[in-house]
């Protein structure tokens, strides 16, 4: 029985792409958008835009209310203790840089910042540069054969000099859930702060911040079927108090003089300038849409799709799967074929996949590959998409061998 997605029609771009002969299998890079989001953005921009938190006129009041409603929706989606634990940013990358600068005063020479060997550049470079600025040591947790952080090694590497642990929830290359339930307590036992990059993980299932018990969690809207240019930082109440301000400007200031100023606490104190108002409102509309879906049905569909993807790749000679992907995506290399050449021929056949290092160059080097092909799935993909991919893959491999 073919795999069909009952939600495909909710994403109008897919029909247009299909009419153009395109099959979209790059959702880990960015997702297609539901009609609910499009309607929300159209409504905001056509009914009168205004800045938030600044004016008393009706358009500003309406925009502010919608903006703050989205904060409540993100807090509810993550089961944060209260909406003030949510800071809006312009993406997960900005959220991670906010943390790297906002926590800099807590890092001194000889301290240790711990990351893993699978991190996206966005969760590596801010900490690498923080370590350089403060003369601290960057400690890298190794992976086991399945592409999962080695807990035994982590237990020996996270120690009394550890001040911060920053790890991904779900790898954007290996598609493996990381053992946060075992990792985070190791940092907590040493009095270290924990940062979770949820850019990929937040897309699949609901994640409870009370149960996860991390200090900070970042997400990116555009991967979660929402608009680009928007992200969110969750910070546990007491952890947010440790942050120092890193950007300065309008709205984040309480009292300003020529030679001194006093700033708001989170969240407004970390939302300097005009925020991405339309995008934040759109993210709220996207969460409304996702909240109405049958979560168990979505999980079953994504799992079935992923199993079909892995089965098909295993049937192709010379294909090397990277790690042991559990969900959402699969990255692979093909013996004696350059990933760029393979991607080019797939693209010529209308298959939208990702080729390269996937913003994880150190991981690729450790795996002994220059780059890889990544197929990533959204809840709107179906069995026909995968069949088109495999037909194109077979043709490409036949041409290149």
Buried (B, 14 or more C-beta within 10 A) or exposed (E): EEBEBBBBEBBEBBEEBBEEEBBBBBBBBBBBBBBBBBEBBEBBEEEEEBBBBEEEEEEBEBBBEBBBBBBBBBBBBBBBEEBBBBBBBBBBBBBBBBBBBBBBEBBEEEBBBBBBBBBBBBBBBBBBBBBEEBEBBBBBBBBBEEBBBBBEEBEEBBBEBBBBBBBBBBBBBBBBBBBBEEBBEBBBEBEBBBBBBBBBBBBBBEBEBEEBBBBBBBBBBBBBBBBBBBBBBBBBEEBBEBBEBBBEEEBBBEEEEEEEEEBBBBBBBBBBEEBBBBBBBBBBBBBBBBEEBEEEEBBEBBBEBBEBBBEBBEEEEEBBBBBBBBBBBBBBBBEEBBBEBBBEBBBEBBBBBBBBBBBBBBBBEBBEBBBBBBBBBBBBBBBBBBBBBBEBBEBBBEEBE
